[in-house]
Amino acid sequence: MKTAIFFGAGASRAEGAPLQGELFKEYFKFIRADKPTYYTTEMERELRAFFHLMFSIDVDNSDLAKIKFPTFEEVLGVLDLAIQRNETLKNYDLDNIASNNNRLRNVRLHIIMSMAQIIHEKLKSYKSLHEELCKKLATSNLIKDVIFLTTNYDILIDNALTKLVDDPFKLTLDYGIDFVNFLAEDDWKAPKQNSVKLFKLHGSLNWLYCPTCNNITLTPKEKGVIRLLPDMYGQEKKNCSHCDSLFVPMIIPPSFFKNMNNAFLSIIWNKVEQELRDVNHIIFCGYSFPDADIHIKYLLKRIQTNRKTRIKFTVINNHNGKKNANKREEELRYKRFLGPRVNYTDLSFEQFCDHPQDFLC
């Protein structure tokens, strides 16, 4: 029986990553604590100004713990809609001859990079739950019957699966797309037949995209997007090996206005639909089924209805302190869309990682 394990933000939060509603608070707390004189880079200064101008938030003089920051989804939704409509916001233009030319797109990039930076910092140490899960699936000889899907940008599941490449399991990892690394010696190799499949539906912090050459580079075991940050970690800037252009992140924000036109993401989404046709069971881990993920809901509905056999759904998204009202609302959200037969459990991601074979056998 084939199974798909779908990771949402709650699975990463169990390892120590912030949820999207906590990203900006955590970012500014880090900036304040890290530097005696903070806001020293252009990105830091631009984000400071942006939150002041757009949301009347003074990150200099306010108690950050008491500030109600907008969510990552809300901020990117506003910026993406402005760019999509070719409109501007006051002090944030798209194309003109003024000094703030293209400031709207620049602040959008800074918002994404702030997310990358705080996830990098928060996951410098983690609980290894993803590693425990993958190792138990491998030792139970179940992992080759599993497809891994995630909307998370971090590389927790990537690193967990990459460790199985080495002895004793000797597995290979297939992201569903071809990286330019495949052509280089002593670098990441193309996956073999019957590889373990990992599909990252919204992009990844270890993918670097060159819009000039239209190719993509994988940085195994490393959040390569961090190299795009200005002078943050003393690392050498990462440029395209073919044309020497600067890479950009390939990250799709969790907003209603997702741009899914990138060729690599289109390939991934097409392959996901093909693979899920043969899946009997989808296990959602740490995924709240948000309204903004209409593309995923559309994909799931196609998978659910365009098949002869019934597909099973299990939800694992409990955690300490989760309110009963939130559980009931989330369960209703799942069952309203996928039907009443959804198995909405009271289990946490940690509990699932302890005994994943119980759900796959």
C-alpha positions as CSV (number, residue, x, y, z in Angstrom):
1,M,0.0,0.0,0.0
2,K,1.4,3.4,-1.0
3,T,1.3,6.2,1.5
4,A,2.0,10.0,1.2
5,I,3.1,11.9,4.2
6,F,2.3,15.6,4.0
7,F,4.3,18.0,6.2
8,G,2.9,21.3,7.2
9,A,4.3,24.1,9.4
10,G,3.3,22.3,12.6
11,A,5.8,19.5,11.9
12,S,8.7,22.0,11.7
13,R,7.4,23.9,14.7
14,A,7.8,20.7,16.7
15,E,11.5,20.9,15.9
16,G,11.7,24.6,16.9
17,A,10.8,26.5,13.8
18,P,8.4,29.5,14.2
19,L,5.0,29.5,12.6
20,Q,4.3,32.0,9.9
21,G,2.4,34.2,12.4
22,E,5.5,34.4,14.5
23,L,8.1,35.1,11.9
24,F,8.4,38.9,12.1
25,K,8.3,39.0,15.9
26,E,11.1,36.4,16.0
27,Y,13.1,38.2,13.3
28,F,13.2,41.5,15.0
29,K,13.9,39.9,18.4
30,F,16.9,38.2,16.8
31,I,18.1,41.5,15.1
32,R,17.9,43.3,18.5
33,A,19.7,40.6,20.4
34,D,22.4,39.9,17.8
35,K,23.9,43.3,17.4
36,P,24.6,46.2,19.8
37,T,23.6,48.6,17.1
38,Y,21.0,46.9,15.0
39,Y,19.6,47.7,11.6
40,T,23.0,47.9,10.0
41,T,22.3,46.4,6.7
42,E,20.0,47.7,3.9
43,M,17.6,44.8,4.4
44,E,17.2,45.5,8.1
45,R,16.7,49.2,7.6
46,E,14.2,48.6,4.8
47,L,12.1,46.1,6.9
48,R,12.2,48.5,9.8
49,A,10.8,51.3,7.6
50,F,8.3,49.0,5.9
51,F,6.6,48.0,9.1
52,H,6.6,51.6,10.3
53,L,5.1,53.0,7.1
54,M,2.7,50.1,6.3
55,F,1.6,48.9,9.7
56,S,2.5,51.7,12.1
57,I,4.8,49.4,14.0
58,D,7.8,51.0,15.7
59,V,10.2,48.0,16.1
60,D,12.9,50.3,17.7
61,N,11.0,51.5,20.7
62,S,8.2,49.0,21.2
63,D,8.0,45.9,23.4
64,L,8.2,43.3,20.7
65,A,6.4,40.7,22.8
66,K,3.3,42.9,22.9
67,I,3.2,43.9,19.2
68,K,0.6,42.2,17.0
69,F,2.5,41.7,13.8
70,P,0.7,40.8,10.6
71,T,1.3,37.3,9.4
72,F,3.8,36.4,6.7
73,E,0.8,35.4,4.6
74,E,-0.9,38.8,5.0
75,V,2.2,40.8,4.2
76,L,3.1,38.8,1.1
77,G,-0.5,38.8,0.0
78,V,-0.6,42.6,0.0
79,L,2.7,42.9,-1.9
80,D,1.9,40.2,-4.4
81,L,-1.5,41.7,-5.2
82,A,0.0,45.1,-5.8
83,I,2.7,43.7,-8.1
84,Q,0.0,41.5,-9.9
85,R,-2.2,44.6,-10.5
86,N,0.8,46.7,-11.4
87,E,-0.1,49.2,-8.7
88,T,2.0,50.9,-6.1
89,L,1.8,51.6,-2.4
90,K,2.7,55.0,-1.0
91,N,6.5,55.2,-0.7
92,Y,6.8,51.8,-2.6
93,D,6.9,52.2,-6.3
94,L,7.5,49.6,-9.1
95,D,9.0,51.3,-12.1
96,N,9.9,55.0,-12.2
97,I,12.9,57.3,-12.2
98,A,12.8,58.2,-8.6
99,S,15.2,57.0,-5.9
100,N,12.7,54.4,-4.6
101,N,12.4,52.7,-8.1
102,N,11.3,49.1,-7.8
103,R,11.2,49.4,-4.0
104,L,8.0,47.3,-3.9
105,R,9.8,44.2,-5.3
106,N,12.9,44.8,-3.2
107,V,10.9,44.9,0.0
108,R,9.1,41.7,-1.1
109,L,12.5,40.0,-1.5
110,H,13.6,41.3,1.9
111,I,10.5,39.9,3.5
112,I,11.3,36.4,2.1
113,M,14.9,36.7,3.1
114,S,13.9,37.6,6.7
115,M,11.9,34.4,6.8
116,A,14.9,32.4,5.6
117,Q,17.2,34.0,8.1
118,I,15.0,33.4,11.2
119,I,14.3,29.8,10.2
120,H,18.0,29.3,9.8
121,E,18.7,30.7,13.2
122,K,15.9,28.8,15.0
123,L,16.9,25.5,13.5
124,K,20.6,25.6,14.3
125,S,19.6,23.0,16.8
126,Y,16.5,20.8,16.6
127,K,15.0,17.6,18.1
128,S,15.7,15.3,15.1
129,L,12.0,14.2,14.9
130,H,12.1,14.0,11.1
131,E,15.3,11.9,11.3
132,E,13.6,9.6,13.8
133,L,10.6,9.2,11.5
134,C,12.7,8.4,8.4
135,K,15.0,6.0,10.1
136,K,12.1,4.0,11.6
137,L,10.4,3.9,8.2
138,A,13.7,2.7,6.6
139,T,14.4,0.0,9.3
140,S,10.8,-1.2,8.9
141,N,11.4,-1.5,5.2
142,L,8.5,0.8,4.5
143,I,10.1,3.9,3.2
144,K,10.1,3.0,-0.4
145,D,6.3,2.8,-0.3
146,V,6.2,6.4,1.0
147,I,6.0,9.7,-0.9
148,F,7.0,12.8,1.0
149,L,5.2,16.1,0.4
150,T,5.8,19.4,2.2
151,T,4.8,23.0,2.0
152,N,7.7,23.9,4.3
153,Y,10.8,25.8,3.1
154,D,13.2,24.4,5.7
155,I,15.4,21.3,5.0
156,L,14.5,19.2,8.0
157,I,13.0,16.4,5.9
158,D,15.7,16.8,3.2
159,N,18.5,16.3,5.7
160,A,16.7,13.4,7.3
161,L,16.3,11.6,4.0
162,T,19.8,12.5,2.8
163,K,21.3,10.7,5.9
164,L,19.7,7.5,4.5
165,V,21.8,7.9,1.3
166,D,24.8,6.6,3.3
167,D,25.2,3.1,4.8
168,P,23.4,1.0,5.6
169,F,20.3,2.1,3.6
170,K,22.0,3.5,0.4
171,L,18.8,5.3,-0.7
172,T,18.7,8.0,-3.3
173,L,16.5,11.1,-3.1
174,D,14.3,12.4,-6.0
175,Y,12.9,16.0,-5.8
176,G,11.1,15.5,-9.1
177,I,13.2,18.0,-11.0
178,D,16.7,18.1,-12.6
179,F,19.3,20.2,-10.9
180,V,22.3,21.7,-12.8
181,N,24.5,19.9,-10.2
182,F,23.7,16.6,-12.0
183,L,26.2,17.7,-14.8
184,A,29.1,18.5,-12.4
185,E,31.7,16.0,-11.2
186,D,31.7,15.1,-7.5
187,D,28.4,16.8,-6.9
188,W,24.8,15.8,-6.3
189,K,23.9,13.0,-8.6
190,A,20.7,12.3,-10.5
191,P,18.3,9.9,-8.6
192,K,18.2,6.3,-9.5
193,Q,15.1,4.3,-10.3
194,N,13.0,3.6,-7.2
195,S,14.4,6.5,-5.3
196,V,12.6,8.0,-2.3
197,K,10.5,10.9,-3.6
198,L,10.3,14.3,-1.9
199,F,8.2,17.0,-3.4
200,K,8.5,20.5,-2.0
201,L,5.4,22.2,-3.3
202,H,6.3,25.8,-2.3
203,G,10.0,25.8,-3.0
204,S,13.0,25.3,-0.6
205,L,15.8,27.1,1.2
206,N,18.3,24.8,-0.5
207,W,17.2,25.6,-4.0
208,L,18.9,28.5,-5.9
209,Y,17.2,29.7,-9.1
210,C,19.0,31.5,-11.9
211,P,16.4,33.6,-13.9
212,T,19.0,34.3,-16.6
213,C,19.9,30.7,-17.4
214,N,16.6,29.3,-16.2
215,N,18.3,26.6,-14.2
216,I,18.2,25.5,-10.6
217,T,21.0,24.5,-8.2
218,L,20.7,22.3,-5.2
219,T,22.8,23.0,-2.1
220,P,22.7,19.6,-0.3
221,K,22.5,19.7,3.5
222,E,22.8,23.5,3.4
223,K,20.2,26.4,3.3
224,G,21.8,27.9,0.2
225,V,19.4,30.9,0.2
226,I,21.3,32.1,3.3
227,R,24.2,32.9,1.0
228,L,22.0,35.5,-0.7
229,L,21.8,37.6,2.5
230,P,24.1,40.6,2.6
231,D,27.2,39.9,4.7
232,M,25.3,38.0,7.3
233,Y,27.3,34.8,7.8
234,G,30.7,35.5,6.3
235,Q,29.9,33.1,3.4
236,E,30.9,33.6,-0.2
237,K,28.1,34.9,-2.4
238,K,26.5,32.2,-4.5
239,N,26.4,33.0,-8.2
240,C,25.3,30.9,-11.1
241,S,28.2,28.7,-12.4
242,H,27.1,29.2,-16.0
243,C,26.4,33.0,-16.4
244,D,27.7,34.4,-13.0
245,S,24.3,36.0,-12.4
246,L,23.0,36.3,-8.9
247,F,20.7,33.5,-7.8
248,V,17.3,34.3,-6.4
249,P,15.2,32.2,-3.9
250,M,12.6,29.9,-5.4
251,I,10.0,30.2,-2.7
252,I,6.3,30.5,-3.1
253,P,4.8,32.4,-0.1
254,P,1.7,31.1,1.7
255,S,-0.6,33.7,0.3
256,F,-3.8,33.5,-1.9
257,F,-1.9,35.1,-4.8
258,K,0.6,32.4,-5.5
259,N,2.6,32.6,-8.8
260,M,2.9,29.0,-9.9
261,N,4.4,29.9,-13.4
262,N,7.9,28.8,-12.7
263,A,8.7,25.8,-14.9
264,F,10.4,23.8,-12.2
265,L,7.4,24.2,-9.8
266,S,5.0,23.2,-12.7
267,I,7.0,20.0,-13.2
268,I,6.8,19.2,-9.5
269,W,3.1,19.8,-9.2
270,N,2.4,17.7,-12.3
271,K,4.5,14.8,-10.9
272,V,2.8,15.1,-7.5
273,E,-0.6,14.6,-9.2
274,Q,0.7,11.6,-11.1
275,E,2.3,10.0,-8.0
276,L,-0.8,10.6,-5.8
277,R,-3.0,8.7,-8.3
278,D,-1.4,5.5,-6.9
279,V,-1.5,6.5,-3.3
280,N,-4.0,4.8,-1.0
281,H,-3.5,6.9,2.1
282,I,-2.4,10.5,2.8
283,I,-1.2,11.4,6.3
284,F,-1.2,15.1,7.1
285,C,1.4,16.1,9.8
286,G,1.3,19.5,11.3
287,Y,-0.9,20.9,8.5
288,S,-4.0,23.0,9.4
289,F,-5.6,22.9,5.9
290,P,-5.6,26.8,5.6
291,D,-7.9,28.6,3.3
292,A,-5.0,30.2,1.4
293,D,-3.8,26.9,0.1
294,I,-6.5,26.6,-2.6
295,H,-4.0,25.1,-5.1
296,I,-3.4,22.2,-2.7
297,K,-7.1,21.8,-2.1
298,Y,-7.6,21.7,-5.9
299,L,-4.9,19.1,-6.2
300,L,-6.4,16.9,-3.4
301,K,-9.9,17.2,-4.9
302,R,-8.6,16.0,-8.3
303,I,-6.9,13.1,-6.6
304,Q,-9.9,12.2,-4.6
305,T,-12.5,12.3,-7.4
306,N,-10.5,11.2,-10.4
307,R,-10.0,7.6,-9.2
308,K,-11.8,4.3,-9.0
309,T,-10.8,3.4,-5.4
310,R,-11.3,5.4,-2.3
311,I,-8.4,7.2,-0.7
312,K,-7.9,7.4,3.0
313,F,-7.0,10.6,4.9
314,T,-5.4,10.9,8.4
315,V,-4.7,14.1,10.2
316,I,-2.0,14.4,12.9
317,N,-1.8,17.9,14.2
318,N,-2.2,18.1,17.9
319,H,0.2,19.7,20.3
320,N,0.4,20.8,23.9
321,G,-1.8,23.7,24.6
322,K,-4.0,23.4,21.5
323,K,-7.5,24.6,22.3
324,N,-10.4,22.3,21.8
325,A,-12.2,25.0,19.8
326,N,-9.2,25.2,17.4
327,K,-9.3,21.4,17.1
328,R,-13.0,21.3,16.3
329,E,-12.7,24.1,13.7
330,E,-9.7,22.4,12.0
331,E,-11.5,19.0,11.9
332,L,-14.5,20.7,10.4
333,R,-12.3,22.3,7.8
334,Y,-10.9,19.0,6.7
335,K,-14.2,17.1,6.7
336,R,-16.1,19.9,5.0
337,F,-13.8,19.6,2.0
338,L,-12.6,16.0,2.0
339,G,-15.7,14.3,3.5
340,P,-16.7,12.9,6.8
341,R,-14.4,9.8,6.6
342,V,-11.3,11.8,7.4
343,N,-9.5,10.3,10.4
344,Y,-8.8,13.3,12.6
345,T,-6.7,12.1,15.4
346,D,-5.6,13.5,18.8
347,L,-2.0,12.7,18.2
348,S,1.0,15.0,17.9
349,F,3.8,14.9,15.4
350,E,6.2,13.6,18.1
351,Q,3.8,10.6,18.8
352,F,3.6,9.8,15.1
353,C,7.4,9.8,14.7
354,D,7.6,7.3,17.6
355,H,5.4,4.7,15.8
356,P,4.9,5.6,12.1
357,Q,4.7,2.0,11.1
358,D,1.4,1.7,12.9
359,F,-0.2,4.0,10.3
360,L,1.5,2.4,7.3
361,C,1.0,-1.3,7.9
